[in-house]
Amino acid sequence: MHKPLEGQTALVTGASSGIGFGVAEALAKAGAAVAINYHSHGEPAEKLAAEIEKAGGTAFAVGADVSDEAQLDAMFDAVRERFGTVDIVVANSGLQKDARFVDMTLDDWNTVMSVNLAGQFLTAQRAVREFVRRGPRPVSKALGKIICMSSVHEIIPWAGHVNYSASKGGIQMMMKSLAQEVAPQRIRVNAIAPGAIRTPINRDAWDSKEALDKLLTLVPYGRIGEVDDIGRAVVWLASDESDYVVGATLYVDGGMTLYPGFADNG
Ligand code: NAD
């Protein structure tokens, strides 16, 4: 089996569930050694690391709150200690705290901003510092690769989720500005904007037939996304196959951003 990431090391934040879990699995299958970050529940991350190792790969689980600088520094230290360095960083951690705008508390706002936006800023900052510290490696044409997990809600407004959509809109410009700043150092920064992917974050949207049917009216391709769909996209963005892709957002959404309401003449 072709392993495009053989010899490379990766860190995935928020990888004890959902998309991050699937991404960590996909990176390991592609040959990367993977650090699997978890926030509060270590067990699924430990279990995934054990499964990857059993299958002949290399992985370990590492706890950290991505909104806490000291914990992030400790996590990057742990990755350096285990793997020597990191080549691929997937800033994936995210959460929702939904409320009608008039009822949204400052705490709802700040929690989402500090994990979704500041968390990705701090993670990407540590990644850039590490890529520059250790210099080029023969494993990849780029000095390092950062992939930010955005959302279709970086461009689709979302009533009742003003904090979440603002955080993802912020990720879009943070990613592009950072990509522009570090491209001369041959660091590639890109984002993936998932549509509706079957994970715990949006269980209400798919765990009954009625909810799923309603959701699918928003998806021209006619199916919900699976974490594998995102895992394959991350592997491509992390590999030299996408070496000329810099500062791009890849929408992996079954066409959700194609204004499906206009398919029938609007
Ligand atoms: P999820 O709830 O399964 O995963 C989110 C992960 O983030 C969890 O593992 C959680 O532990 C982690 N996390 C939360 N707070 C953290 C913190 N302070 N520090 C470290 N980790 C923390 O949901 P998911 O769908 O897998 O979401 C992953 C990413 O994908 C998020 O950024 C989300 O916004 C984005 N996304 C998901 C969808 C979807 O349809 N599922 C769509 C668009 C974007």
Residues whose N, C-alpha, C, O or C-beta is under 5 A from the ligand:
A	BS01	NAD	G14 A15 S16 S17 G18 I19 G20 Y38 H39 A64 D65 V66 S67 N92 S93 G94 L95 V115 M149 S150 S151 V152 P194 G195 A196 I197 T199 P200 I201 N202
